[in-house]
Amino acid sequence: MLHIGLDDTDSVKGGCTTWLATKVIQELSEFDLIDYPRLVRLNPNVPWKTRGNGAVALILGKGTGSKKLIGELDGKPFFIFEKSTEIKYDKRQILDRVLNLIHKYSMPDSEPGVIISDSFLPEGLYWQGVSNIVTKDMLLESTEGTVYSGLRGSRGLFGAACSLAWSGNSSKSTGISHTWELIGYRNQDNWGTKRNIDSSAVQKISNIETVFSCTDLDGKVAMVPNSPCPVLWGFRGTNADKLIQNFEKLGPENPSRWLLYKTNQATDDHLRFKEISEIKDGDSVNIEVSVISKSNTIKGGHRFFEVQDKFNNTIDCAAFEPSKNFRHIVDKLEIGDLLIICGSVSNGTINLEKLRILELVPRFLKPANPICTCGQRTHSSGKDSYYRCKSCSKKYDRPEKVEASSGLELKWYEPPASSRRHLSTPISLMVY
């Protein structure tokens, strides 16, 4: 079968690799889609990442047997087939046709890459690309027997190769091997204008079971991008059929085309269990630690605090302003609290994606100053000293501190959907 991997056709100024993939499907109309198109997010920490750091893979052939609706492109329904008969094709000719589209539709400041293969690439390449760095030697070894090309540096070849290496069938500790995203695309005349999506419609579909990351807890819409790209919205869930059955409830602006993708979003595939001594910049980690400092707030509202692992190695953690109320959880942590923290490492600091509270140390509050027998409120005579009534000079021992509520629970906490990484598993989907 014919496998096509694409990456790095967009930029902050616009464009979209998934939209360009729909043009590829239309261009190669003599083929059928075999299995779902795949949207594969890669290491979110690489400094040269594209806007969403997502690559796309397609499997094409001559479909046989039953088919299933997964999209509509300019009024024409698109189906996938579970099986394919043998079909002849010229990989070099296919590459040239796809490159023509990339020339036409990729952004001038992007570095696109496209790979044409007869099969999946080795899955180890995906795991390297989602959690680490793929070297040129790894790329060359994994793409032997394929044909490939790109533009303006062709950095997208790395992501394109990784997308062809993701099978979508292996799961980690979360138990989630894949999720789904149904992407609606705007009429080209509307690109760059404000999207007309009613927040109440988004709220309604966000309450559908298996759907996730449509809104924040405060009602802010999280499924509609702010960039000038062709995407109208991205509707995500763990059940593909429910996405197809309910996306038409969104509006008033309707998509001119839509396509359902199988994706590694919300899988936590990027996280690795590491000790602090093993951590390096660019890692995404999952570590059990204890808190060793109270949070410190710096300009902009960002929070920083220090933790240590079981070997007494220490590292700073950060909860940045876009994480909103998640920062208030950090503020309530006390020295000695036991946590699992998940996040990406940059400049020797773990930028938190979520945390789980495993154990809380007791909290204590100083009670109110005692009332003297003469009816006046007493005053402290100094740290750890007695209390004294200024009216009659009677002295009182310091009262014992009283235990107070932490305001926290032994559970996971996370930032709002609008500031979460694509790969991060929402706590609503986690089993623990």
RADABEL-V464229 format. One record per backbone hydrogen bond with DSSP energy under -0.5 kcal/mol. NH is the residue of the N-H (numbers start at 1). CO is the residue of the C=O. E is the energy in kcal/mol with one decimal. If there is no record, write none. Layout:
NH&CO&E / NH&CO&E
This chain:
2&60&-2.5 / 3&1&-0.6 / 3&117&-3.1 / 4&58&-2.6 / 5&115&-2.4 / 6&56&-2.9 / 7&113&-1.5 / 11&14&-2.5 / 14&11&-1.6 / 20&16&-2.2 / 21&17&-1.8 / 22&18&-1.2 / 22&19&-0.5 / 23&19&-1.2 / 24&20&-1.8 / 25&21&-2.2 / 26&22&-1.8 / 27&23&-2.5 / 28&24&-2.5 / 29&26&-0.8 / 29&27&-0.8 / 31&28&-2.0 / 32&61&-3.6 / 33&79&-0.7 / 34&59&-3.0 / 35&33&-0.6 / 35&81&-1.5 / 37&260&-0.6 / 38&57&-2.7 / 39&262&-2.5 / 40&38&-0.6 / 40&55&-3.1 / 41&39&-0.6 / 42&53&-2.6 / 43&129&-2.3 / 46&43&-1.1 / 49&46&-1.6 / 55&40&-2.9 / 56&6&-2.4 / 57&38&-2.3 / 58&4&-2.6 / 60&2&-3.3 / 61&32&-2.1 / 62&85&-0.8 / 63&61&-0.7 / 64&83&-2.0 / 68&80&-2.0 / 70&78&-2.8 / 71&78&-1.3 / 72&258&-2.3 / 73&76&-2.7 / 74&72&-0.6 / 74&256&-0.9 / 76&73&-1.4 / 77&75&-0.5 / 78&71&-3.2 / 80&68&-2.2 / 81&33&-2.2 / 82&66&-1.0 / 83&64&-0.9 / 85&62&-2.5 / 91&89&-0.7 / 94&90&-2.5 / 95&91&-2.6 / 96&92&-2.0 / 97&93&-1.9 / 98&94&-2.3 / 99&95&-2.7 / 100&96&-1.8 / 101&97&-1.2 / 102&98&-2.1 / 103&99&-2.8 / 104&100&-1.6 / 105&101&-2.8 / 106&102&-2.3 / 107&9&-2.6 / 110&107&-2.0 / 113&7&-1.9 / 114&149&-2.6 / 115&5&-2.1 / 116&147&-3.3 / 117&3&-2.8 / 117&115&-0.5 / 121&164&-2.2 / 125&122&-1.8 / 126&122&-0.6 / 126&123&-0.7 / 127&123&-1.6 / 128&124&-1.8 / 129&125&-2.3 / 130&126&-2.2 / 131&127&-1.0 / 132&128&-2.0 / 135&133&-0.6 / 139&135&-2.1 / 140&136&-2.7 / 141&137&-2.3 / 142&138&-2.3 / 143&139&-1.8 / 144&141&-0.9 / 146&143&-2.2 / 147&116&-2.2 / 149&114&-2.0 / 151&112&-1.7 / 154&151&-2.3 / 156&111&-2.6 / 157&154&-1.9 / 158&155&-1.6 / 159&155&-0.6 / 160&156&-2.7 / 161&157&-2.2 / 162&158&-1.9 / 163&159&-2.2 / 164&160&-1.3 / 165&162&-1.0 / 166&162&-0.5 / 166&163&-0.7 / 167&165&-0.6 / 172&176&-0.5 / 175&172&-1.7 / 177&175&-0.7 / 179&263&-2.7 / 180&237&-2.7 / 181&261&-2.3 / 182&235&-3.0 / 183&181&-0.7 / 183&259&-2.5 / 184&182&-0.5 / 184&233&-2.2 / 185&257&-2.9 / 186&230&-3.3 / 190&187&-2.5 / 191&188&-1.1 / 193&190&-2.3 / 197&195&-1.1 / 198&251&-3.6 / 201&198&-0.6 / 202&198&-1.6 / 203&199&-2.5 / 204&200&-1.8 / 205&201&-1.9 / 206&202&-1.9 / 207&203&-0.7 / 207&204&-0.8 / 208&205&-1.6 / 211&208&-1.8 / 212&236&-1.9 / 216&220&-2.6 / 219&216&-1.9 / 222&214&-3.2 / 223&214&-1.4 / 225&223&-0.5 / 232&184&-3.3 / 233&184&-1.2 / 234&223&-2.3 / 235&182&-2.7 / 236&212&-0.5 / 236&234&-0.6 / 237&180&-2.0 / 238&210&-2.1 / 243&239&-1.1 / 244&240&-1.8 / 245&241&-2.4 / 246&242&-0.9 / 246&243&-0.5 / 247&243&-1.5 / 249&246&-1.8 / 250&247&-1.8 / 253&196&-2.8 / 256&185&-2.6 / 257&185&-1.0 / 258&72&-2.3 / 259&183&-1.8 / 260&70&-2.2 / 261&181&-2.8 / 262&37&-2.8 / 263&179&-2.7 / 264&39&-1.1 / 266&422&-1.9 / 267&264&-1.1 / 268&423&-2.9 / 271&268&-1.5 / 272&284&-1.6 / 274&272&-0.7 / 274&286&-0.7 / 278&275&-1.5 / 279&275&-0.7 / 279&276&-1.1 / 282&345&-2.8 / 283&280&-2.0 / 285&343&-3.0 / 286&272&-2.1 / 287&341&-2.3 / 289&287&-0.5 / 289&339&-2.6 / 290&308&-2.5 / 291&337&-2.4 / 292&306&-2.8 / 293&306&-0.9 / 296&304&-2.9 / 298&302&-2.4 / 301&298&-2.0 / 303&319&-2.7 / 304&296&-1.9 / 305&317&-1.9 / 307&315&-2.4 / 308&290&-2.2 / 309&313&-2.1 / 312&309&-2.1 / 315&307&-2.0 / 316&348&-0.7 / 317&305&-3.2 / 318&350&-2.6 / 319&303&-2.3 / 323&320&-2.3 / 324&321&-2.3 / 326&323&-2.0 / 327&324&-2.0 / 328&325&-1.1 / 329&325&-0.9 / 329&326&-0.6 / 330&326&-1.4 / 331&327&-2.0 / 332&328&-0.9 / 332&329&-0.7 / 333&329&-0.5 / 333&330&-1.2 / 336&291&-2.7 / 337&334&-2.2 / 338&359&-2.5 / 339&289&-3.1 / 340&356&-2.4 / 341&287&-2.9 / 342&354&-2.4 / 343&285&-1.9 / 344&351&-1.7 / 345&283&-2.9 / 346&344&-0.5 / 346&349&-2.6 / 349&346&-1.5 / 350&316&-2.6 / 351&344&-3.6 / 351&349&-0.7 / 352&318&-2.6 / 352&350&-0.8 / 353&342&-3.6 / 353&354&-0.5 / 354&342&-1.5 / 355&413&-2.4 / 356&340&-3.0 / 357&411&-2.5 / 358&338&-2.7 / 358&356&-0.7 / 359&338&-1.7 / 363&404&-0.6 / 365&402&-3.2 / 372&376&-3.4 / 375&372&-2.3 / 378&370&-2.7 / 379&388&-2.4 / 381&386&-2.4 / 385&382&-2.2 / 387&396&-3.0 / 388&379&-3.0 / 389&394&-2.4 / 390&388&-0.6 / 393&389&-2.0 / 396&387&-2.8 / 402&365&-2.6 / 404&363&-2.6 / 411&409&-1.6 / 413&355&-3.0 / 415&353&-0.8 / 419&416&-1.8 / 420&417&-1.4 / 424&421&-0.6 / 429&426&-1.9 / 430&427&-0.9 / 432&430&-0.5
